[in-house]
């Protein structure tokens, strides 16, 4: 089976599991299609919080949302002081929409994430009325155990290096179980189903590798 067909089959299997867990979910073959799908779910000029996501950044969604008249709270904006970044993280929790990726998606339709400050996972659980998560095909794993292994062995070292953390994994690429000095693995969450207070929670799976 060709790679694209395999990705679609695997992605649609996870979409089905997500829907059974009361998420809204869809599959897109490309990142460009995913951007169009996300923008269709944005109801006008609203406030949008963006988690510290390489996927969302690489897709250029912040600029597209701003061009639509949305007020965007994005900690990746250049020139921000630590105080300004913290203020944006707090605003994300009360935004109309929170937009992020996820560290892993299981075949059972669970979203698994690990954070340092916890603002991203907090906003995915409670606060914003709507959440949209965009995840590349590389984020799909077989089960919860595989999700946690992916985070420790693959995602966390790359994110630590990308963000300039001095955690050992940023230099070696291998998790040494460091704690707590400059550790980005402080808060881990498993979202088994759409959080009860959320109006809508859309997961967009993409048939391309995106982010870490």
DRENLO-799360 format. One record per residue: residue number from 1; chain; x, y, z of N, C-alpha, C in turn. Coordinates in steps of 0.02 Angstrom, whole numbers, m for minus. Layout:
N
[NUM; 'A'; [X; Y; Z]; [X; Y; Z]; [X; Y; Z]]
...
//
This chain:
212
[1; 'A'; [43; m60; 0]; [0; 0; 0]; [44; 62; 0]]
[2; 'A'; [31; 109; m45]; [70; 170; m49]; [65; 209; 16]]
[3; 'A'; [117; 249; 30]; [119; 286; 92]; [59; 330; 103]]
[4; 'A'; [38; 367; 52]; [m18; 413; 59]; [m82; 375; 76]]
[5; 'A'; [m93; 319; 43]; [m153; 279; 57]; [m150; 250; 128]]
[6; 'A'; [m91; 229; 149]; [m83; 202; 216]; [m97; 256; 269]]
[7; 'A'; [m69; 316; 257]; [m81; 371; 303]; [m156; 386; 309]]
[8; 'A'; [m190; 386; 252]; [m262; 401; 252]; [m300; 347; 291]]
[9; 'A'; [m283; 284; 280]; [m317; 230; 314]; [m305; 234; 390]]
[10; 'A'; [m244; 246; 409]; [m227; 251; 480]; [m260; 312; 511]]
[11; 'A'; [m257; 368; 475]; [m287; 429; 500]; [m362; 423; 509]]
[12; 'A'; [m395; 391; 462]; [m468; 384; 467]; [m487; 336; 523]]
[13; 'A'; [m444; 288; 538]; [m457; 244; 595]; [m456; 284; 660]]
[14; 'A'; [m408; 329; 666]; [m404; 370; 727]; [m461; 421; 729]]
[15; 'A'; [m480; 448; 672]; [m538; 494; 670]; [m600; 459; 698]]
[16; 'A'; [m611; 397; 678]; [m668; 359; 703]; [m665; 352; 779]]
[17; 'A'; [m606; 336; 806]; [m598; 328; 878]; [m609; 394; 914]]
[18; 'A'; [m584; 449; 886]; [m594; 515; 916]; [m668; 533; 919]]
[19; 'A'; [m704; 520; 865]; [m776; 535; 864]; [m813; 494; 916]]
[20; 'A'; [m793; 431; 925]; [m823; 390; 976]; [m811; 418; 1046]]
[21; 'A'; [m756; 455; 1053]; [m739; 487; 1117]; [m767; 558; 1122]]
[22; 'A'; [m814; 574; 1078]; [m852; 637; 1078]; [m812; 697; 1055]]
[23; 'A'; [m754; 687; 1025]; [m720; 741; 991]; [m753; 750; 922]]
[24; 'A'; [m743; 807; 892]; [m756; 815; 820]; [m688; 803; 787]]
[25; 'A'; [m687; 768; 732]; [m624; 749; 702]; [m630; 742; 627]]
[26; 'A'; [m575; 757; 592]; [m573; 748; 520]; [m501; 736; 498]]
[27; 'A'; [m495; 710; 438]; [m429; 694; 410]; [m416; 735; 348]]
[28; 'A'; [m356; 763; 342]; [m336; 800; 282]; [m271; 769; 255]]
[29; 'A'; [m266; 765; 190]; [m206; 736; 160]; [m145; 781; 169]]
[30; 'A'; [m154; 847; 168]; [m98; 893; 169]; [m108; 948; 221]]
[31; 'A'; [m52; 980; 238]; [m55; 1036; 284]; [m96; 1093; 257]]
[32; 'A'; [m92; 1105; 192]; [m130; 1159; 162]; [m205; 1147; 170]]
[33; 'A'; [m226; 1085; 160]; [m297; 1068; 170]; [m316; 1077; 243]]
[34; 'A'; [m270; 1061; 288]; [m284; 1068; 360]; [m294; 1141; 379]]
[35; 'A'; [m253; 1185; 351]; [m260; 1257; 364]; [m329; 1281; 342]]
[36; 'A'; [m350; 1261; 283]; [m417; 1281; 258]; [m472; 1255; 304]]
[37; 'A'; [m463; 1193; 327]; [m513; 1162; 371]; [m518; 1199; 437]]
[38; 'A'; [m460; 1217; 465]; [m459; 1253; 529]; [m494; 1321; 521]]
[39; 'A'; [m477; 1357; 469]; [m504; 1425; 461]; [m580; 1423; 452]]
[40; 'A'; [m607; 1370; 423]; [m679; 1364; 416]; [m714; 1356; 483]]
[41; 'A'; [m677; 1334; 534]; [m705; 1323; 600]; [m698; 1385; 645]]
[42; 'A'; [m668; 1438; 618]; [m659; 1499; 658]; [m717; 1546; 644]]
[43; 'A'; [m760; 1559; 694]; [m821; 1597; 684]; [m811; 1672; 687]]
[44; 'A'; [m776; 1701; 639]; [m769; 1773; 636]; [m710; 1800; 676]]
[45; 'A'; [m715; 1864; 695]; [m660; 1899; 728]; [m663; 1885; 803]]
[46; 'A'; [m628; 1833; 823]; [m628; 1811; 893]; [m558; 1815; 922]]
[47; 'A'; [m552; 1801; 987]; [m486; 1795; 1018]; [m463; 1723; 1013]]
[48; 'A'; [m399; 1715; 994]; [m372; 1648; 983]; [m305; 1641; 1021]]
[49; 'A'; [m302; 1592; 1065]; [m239; 1576; 1098]; [m204; 1521; 1059]]
[50; 'A'; [m139; 1529; 1052]; [m100; 1478; 1016]; [m47; 1449; 1063]]
[51; 'A'; [m50; 1384; 1074]; [m2; 1351; 1117]; [67; 1351; 1085]]
[52; 'A'; [118; 1336; 1125]; [186; 1335; 1099]; [195; 1276; 1052]]
[53; 'A'; [169; 1283; 991]; [166; 1227; 944]; [206; 1241; 881]]
[54; 'A'; [254; 1199; 867]; [292; 1205; 804]; [247; 1191; 745]]
[55; 'A'; [202; 1143; 752]; [155; 1126; 698]; [114; 1187; 677]]
[56; 'A'; [84; 1221; 725]; [42; 1279; 710]; [85; 1335; 680]]
[57; 'A'; [145; 1343; 707]; [190; 1395; 681]; [209; 1380; 609]]
[58; 'A'; [228; 1319; 595]; [250; 1301; 527]; [194; 1307; 476]]
[59; 'A'; [132; 1296; 497]; [75; 1302; 452]; [55; 1375; 439]]
[60; 'A'; [84; 1422; 477]; [70; 1492; 465]; [1; 1514; 487]]
[61; 'A'; [m29; 1479; 535]; [m98; 1493; 554]; [m105; 1560; 591]]
[62; 'A'; [m55; 1580; 629]; [m61; 1643; 666]; [m72; 1702; 619]]
[63; 'A'; [m31; 1705; 566]; [m38; 1760; 517]; [m105; 1758; 482]]
[64; 'A'; [m128; 1698; 465]; [m192; 1692; 431]; [m249; 1716; 476]]
[65; 'A'; [m246; 1698; 540]; [m298; 1718; 586]; [m298; 1794; 597]]
[66; 'A'; [m239; 1823; 601]; [m234; 1896; 608]; [m263; 1931; 547]]
[67; 'A'; [m252; 1903; 488]; [m278; 1934; 426]; [m354; 1931; 425]]
[68; 'A'; [m384; 1886; 463]; [m457; 1880; 468]; [m486; 1927; 520]]
[69; 'A'; [m442; 1962; 556]; [m465; 2008; 608]; [m467; 1979; 677]]
[70; 'A'; [m440; 1919; 686]; [m438; 1888; 752]; [m383; 1920; 795]]
[71; 'A'; [m395; 1923; 859]; [m343; 1944; 905]; [m307; 1881; 929]]
[72; 'A'; [m243; 1876; 914]; [m206; 1814; 925]; [m157; 1822; 983]]
[73; 'A'; [m160; 1775; 1029]; [m113; 1772; 1085]; [m63; 1717; 1071]]
[74; 'A'; [m4; 1737; 1047]; [46; 1690; 1022]; [112; 1702; 1057]]
[75; 'A'; [134; 1654; 1098]; [197; 1662; 1135]; [258; 1657; 1090]]
[76; 'A'; [250; 1637; 1027]; [306; 1634; 980]; [319; 1699; 944]]
[77; 'A'; [280; 1751; 959]; [294; 1815; 929]; [363; 1839; 950]]
[78; 'A'; [399; 1868; 903]; [468; 1890; 918]; [468; 1953; 961]]
[79; 'A'; [520; 1958; 1002]; [530; 2018; 1042]; [492; 2021; 1107]]
[80; 'A'; [459; 1968; 1126]; [420; 1968; 1188]; [466; 1957; 1248]]
[81; 'A'; [453; 1993; 1302]; [489; 1982; 1364]; [458; 1922; 1400]]
[82; 'A'; [493; 1892; 1448]; [464; 1838; 1487]; [398; 1858; 1520]]
[83; 'A'; [394; 1919; 1543]; [332; 1943; 1574]; [275; 1946; 1523]]
[84; 'A'; [290; 1969; 1463]; [239; 1974; 1411]; [216; 1904; 1390]]
[85; 'A'; [262; 1857; 1386]; [243; 1789; 1369]; [197; 1759; 1421]]
[86; 'A'; [212; 1772; 1485]; [170; 1745; 1538]; [100; 1776; 1535]]
[87; 'A'; [97; 1841; 1520]; [32; 1874; 1514]; [m9; 1844; 1457]]
[88; 'A'; [24; 1828; 1401]; [m11; 1796; 1345]; [m36; 1727; 1364]]
[89; 'A'; [4; 1689; 1401]; [m17; 1622; 1423]; [m81; 1626; 1465]]
[90; 'A'; [m85; 1677; 1507]; [m145; 1685; 1548]; [m205; 1704; 1505]]
[91; 'A'; [m194; 1746; 1455]; [m249; 1766; 1411]; [m274; 1707; 1369]]
[92; 'A'; [m229; 1660; 1353]; [m249; 1602; 1314]; [m304; 1562; 1349]]
[93; 'A'; [m301; 1560; 1414]; [m349; 1519; 1452]; [m420; 1546; 1446]]
[94; 'A'; [m426; 1612; 1433]; [m492; 1642; 1426]; [m509; 1661; 1355]]
[95; 'A'; [m469; 1638; 1307]; [m483; 1654; 1236]; [m546; 1618; 1213]]
[96; 'A'; [m575; 1643; 1159]; [m633; 1609; 1129]; [m614; 1541; 1101]]
[97; 'A'; [m554; 1538; 1073]; [m530; 1476; 1041]; [m457; 1465; 1060]]
[98; 'A'; [m440; 1402; 1074]; [m371; 1384; 1085]; [m349; 1337; 1030]]
[99; 'A'; [m291; 1352; 1001]; [m265; 1315; 943]; [m197; 1287; 960]]
[100; 'A'; [m188; 1222; 950]; [m125; 1191; 969]; [m115; 1126; 930]]
[101; 'A'; [m59; 1094; 942]; [m50; 1026; 918]; [m52; 981; 979]]
[102; 'A'; [m28; 921; 973]; [m25; 874; 1028]; [38; 833; 1020]]
[103; 'A'; [64; 806; 1075]; [125; 766; 1072]; [112; 697; 1044]]
[104; 'A'; [52; 671; 1055]; [36; 604; 1030]; [m40; 594; 1029]]
[105; 'A'; [m61; 553; 980]; [m131; 532; 975]; [m132; 456; 970]]
[106; 'A'; [m168; 424; 1014]; [m170; 351; 1013]; [m223; 325; 964]]
[107; 'A'; [m216; 263; 945]; [m266; 231; 902]; [m333; 226; 936]]
[108; 'A'; [m333; 233; 1002]; [m396; 232; 1040]; [m428; 301; 1046]]
[109; 'A'; [m397; 352; 1015]; [m426; 418; 1015]; [m411; 459; 1077]]
[110; 'A'; [m352; 449; 1107]; [m330; 488; 1165]; [m278; 539; 1143]]
[111; 'A'; [m279; 598; 1174]; [m228; 649; 1162]; [m182; 651; 1222]]
[112; 'A'; [m117; 645; 1211]; [m69; 641; 1265]; [m17; 697; 1257]]
[113; 'A'; [m6; 734; 1311]; [38; 792; 1308]; [79; 800; 1370]]
[114; 'A'; [140; 827; 1362]; [183; 844; 1417]; [207; 916; 1409]]
[115; 'A'; [202; 954; 1463]; [221; 1025; 1463]; [271; 1040; 1517]]
[116; 'A'; [301; 1100; 1511]; [342; 1126; 1565]; [300; 1170; 1611]]
[117; 'A'; [270; 1223; 1585]; [230; 1269; 1627]; [158; 1245; 1636]]
[118; 'A'; [133; 1205; 1589]; [66; 1178; 1595]; [12; 1221; 1564]]
[119; 'A'; [31; 1279; 1536]; [m21; 1324; 1507]; [m55; 1293; 1447]]
[120; 'A'; [m17; 1256; 1407]; [m46; 1226; 1346]; [m97; 1173; 1365]]
[121; 'A'; [m79; 1128; 1409]; [m125; 1074; 1427]; [m185; 1101; 1466]]
[122; 'A'; [m173; 1154; 1506]; [m229; 1184; 1542]; [m281; 1212; 1495]]
[123; 'A'; [m258; 1247; 1443]; [m304; 1277; 1395]; [m338; 1226; 1351]]
[124; 'A'; [m311; 1167; 1346]; [m342; 1113; 1307]; [m398; 1079; 1347]]
[125; 'A'; [m400; 1091; 1413]; [m446; 1056; 1456]; [m503; 1099; 1479]]
[126; 'A'; [m488; 1163; 1497]; [m540; 1205; 1525]; [m522; 1279; 1513]]
[127; 'A'; [m572; 1319; 1499]; [m562; 1390; 1489]; [m591; 1413; 1423]]
[128; 'A'; [m555; 1403; 1368]; [m584; 1420; 1302]; [m646; 1378; 1287]]
[129; 'A'; [m694; 1409; 1253]; [m754; 1372; 1235]; [m742; 1322; 1179]]
[130; 'A'; [m692; 1337; 1137]; [m677; 1294; 1080]; [m602; 1278; 1080]]
[131; 'A'; [m585; 1218; 1060]; [m516; 1198; 1051]; [m508; 1165; 983]]
[132; 'A'; [m455; 1181; 948]; [m437; 1145; 886]; [m365; 1120; 893]]
[133; 'A'; [m356; 1056; 883]; [m291; 1024; 885]; [m274; 998; 815]]
[134; 'A'; [m215; 1016; 790]; [m192; 992; 725]; [m131; 947; 736]]
[135; 'A'; [m133; 887; 709]; [m79; 839; 721]; [m59; 803; 658]]
[136; 'A'; [5; 800; 645]; [31; 764; 588]; [28; 689; 599]]
[137; 'A'; [35; 652; 544]; [31; 579; 546]; [85; 549; 592]]
[138; 'A'; [140; 586; 602]; [194; 562; 644]; [176; 560; 718]]
[139; 'A'; [120; 592; 737]; [100; 594; 807]; [57; 533; 827]]
[140; 'A'; [35; 493; 778]; [m9; 437; 793]; [32; 378; 820]]
[141; 'A'; [10; 351; 877]; [44; 294; 909]; [m8; 241; 927]]
[142; 'A'; [16; 182; 944]; [m30; 126; 954]; [m70; 131; 1018]]
[143; 'A'; [m39; 154; 1073]; [m74; 155; 1137]; [m42; 206; 1184]]
[144; 'A'; [m68; 209; 1245]; [m44; 258; 1294]; [30; 248; 1310]]
[145; 'A'; [50; 186; 1318]; [121; 173; 1333]; [166; 199; 1278]]
[146; 'A'; [146; 187; 1216]; [185; 211; 1159]; [185; 287; 1156]]
[147; 'A'; [130; 318; 1176]; [126; 391; 1177]; [176; 421; 1226]]
[148; 'A'; [179; 393; 1285]; [225; 418; 1336]; [298; 406; 1315]]
[149; 'A'; [310; 349; 1283]; [378; 335; 1258]; [396; 383; 1202]]
[150; 'A'; [349; 399; 1159]; [363; 447; 1104]; [382; 515; 1132]]
[151; 'A'; [346; 537; 1183]; [361; 602; 1213]; [431; 604; 1242]]
[152; 'A'; [448; 553; 1281]; [513; 552; 1315]; [571; 541; 1267]]
[153; 'A'; [562; 496; 1219]; [618; 476; 1177]; [626; 518; 1114]]
[154; 'A'; [572; 552; 1093]; [574; 587; 1029]; [554; 660; 1035]]
[155; 'A'; [495; 673; 1060]; [469; 742; 1060]; [506; 787; 1109]]
[156; 'A'; [512; 766; 1171]; [542; 809; 1222]; [614; 831; 1205]]
[157; 'A'; [659; 786; 1184]; [726; 808; 1168]; [727; 860; 1111]]
[158; 'A'; [685; 850; 1060]; [685; 898; 1005]; [656; 965; 1026]]
[159; 'A'; [603; 964; 1066]; [573; 1025; 1089]; [621; 1063; 1136]]
[160; 'A'; [655; 1026; 1179]; [703; 1057; 1225]; [758; 1093; 1185]]
[161; 'A'; [783; 1061; 1134]; [835; 1092; 1092]; [807; 1153; 1055]]
[162; 'A'; [747; 1146; 1028]; [715; 1200; 990]; [704; 1262; 1034]]
[163; 'A'; [684; 1251; 1096]; [669; 1306; 1141]; [730; 1331; 1180]]
[164; 'A'; [787; 1298; 1172]; [847; 1321; 1204]; [854; 1301; 1277]]
[165; 'A'; [819; 1248; 1297]; [826; 1223; 1365]; [895; 1191; 1374]]
[166; 'A'; [919; 1190; 1436]; [984; 1159; 1450]; [976; 1088; 1477]]
[167; 'A'; [917; 1061; 1474]; [906; 992; 1496]; [953; 946; 1457]]
[168; 'A'; [979; 893; 1489]; [1027; 849; 1455]; [1002; 822; 1388]]
[169; 'A'; [938; 808; 1382]; [912; 779; 1320]; [920; 827; 1261]]
[170; 'A'; [923; 893; 1275]; [932; 941; 1220]; [1000; 933; 1187]]
[171; 'A'; [1049; 910; 1226]; [1116; 901; 1198]; [1129; 831; 1173]]
[172; 'A'; [1098; 781; 1205]; [1113; 712; 1187]; [1059; 680; 1143]]
[173; 'A'; [998; 708; 1145]; [943; 678; 1109]; [913; 617; 1144]]
[174; 'A'; [937; 605; 1206]; [914; 546; 1244]; [889; 569; 1312]]
[175; 'A'; [830; 545; 1332]; [802; 563; 1397]; [843; 529; 1453]]
[176; 'A'; [865; 570; 1501]; [903; 545; 1558]; [862; 548; 1622]]
[177; 'A'; [797; 566; 1616]; [755; 569; 1675]; [774; 627; 1721]]
[178; 'A'; [799; 683; 1693]; [820; 739; 1734]; [761; 771; 1770]]
[179; 'A'; [773; 796; 1830]; [720; 830; 1867]; [750; 862; 1928]]
[180; 'A'; [732; 925; 1944]; [688; 968; 1904]; [724; 1020; 1861]]
[181; 'A'; [792; 1021; 1864]; [829; 1076; 1833]; [816; 1081; 1758]]
[182; 'A'; [787; 1138; 1737]; [774; 1153; 1667]; [739; 1096; 1631]]
[183; 'A'; [693; 1066; 1667]; [658; 1008; 1640]; [593; 1029; 1607]]
[184; 'A'; [580; 1005; 1547]; [519; 1024; 1512]; [463; 973; 1523]]
[185; 'A'; [478; 919; 1558]; [428; 866; 1570]; [401; 870; 1641]]
[186; 'A'; [360; 921; 1653]; [335; 933; 1721]; [261; 916; 1729]]
[187; 'A'; [223; 922; 1675]; [151; 910; 1678]; [130; 865; 1620]]
[188; 'A'; [101; 808; 1635]; [79; 762; 1582]; [4; 750; 1589]]
[189; 'A'; [m32; 756; 1533]; [m104; 746; 1534]; [m125; 695; 1480]]
[190; 'A'; [m178; 659; 1496]; [m210; 614; 1448]; [m283; 636; 1441]]
[191; 'A'; [m302; 658; 1382]; [m372; 677; 1370]; [m405; 617; 1337]]
[192; 'A'; [m446; 583; 1376]; [m478; 521; 1352]; [m539; 536; 1309]]
[193; 'A'; [m571; 593; 1321]; [m631; 612; 1284]; [m639; 688; 1288]]
[194; 'A'; [m683; 716; 1248]; [m693; 788; 1248]; [m710; 811; 1319]]
[195; 'A'; [m672; 860; 1346]; [m687; 886; 1412]; [m759; 911; 1417]]
[196; 'A'; [m792; 897; 1473]; [m863; 909; 1479]; [m885; 981; 1472]]
[197; 'A'; [m843; 1029; 1492]; [m862; 1099; 1489]; [m849; 1131; 1421]]
[198; 'A'; [m819; 1095; 1375]; [m800; 1121; 1310]; [m859; 1120; 1262]]
[199; 'A'; [m871; 1176; 1227]; [m924; 1178; 1177]; [m906; 1134; 1117]]
[200; 'A'; [m844; 1140; 1093]; [m823; 1098; 1037]; [m748; 1086; 1042]]
[201; 'A'; [m727; 1028; 1020]; [m656; 1009; 1021]; [m643; 971; 956]]
[202; 'A'; [m611; 1006; 910]; [m597; 977; 844]; [m525; 953; 840]]
[203; 'A'; [m515; 892; 816]; [m448; 865; 803]; [m441; 855; 728]]
[204; 'A'; [m391; 888; 699]; [m377; 883; 628]; [m313; 842; 619]]
[205; 'A'; [m320; 783; 591]; [m262; 741; 576]; [m239; 753; 505]]
[206; 'A'; [m173; 755; 496]; [m144; 773; 431]; [m99; 717; 407]]
[207; 'A'; [m105; 698; 344]; [m66; 644; 316]; [4; 663; 297]]
[208; 'A'; [35; 705; 336]; [104; 727; 328]; [137; 732; 397]]
[209; 'A'; [202; 721; 402]; [236; 732; 467]; [236; 807; 482]]
[210; 'A'; [216; 825; 541]; [216; 896; 562]; [242; 901; 634]]
[211; 'A'; [285; 949; 646]; [309; 962; 713]; [350; 905; 742]]
[212; 'A'; [359; 907; 807]; [398; 856; 842]; [353; 807; 878]]
//
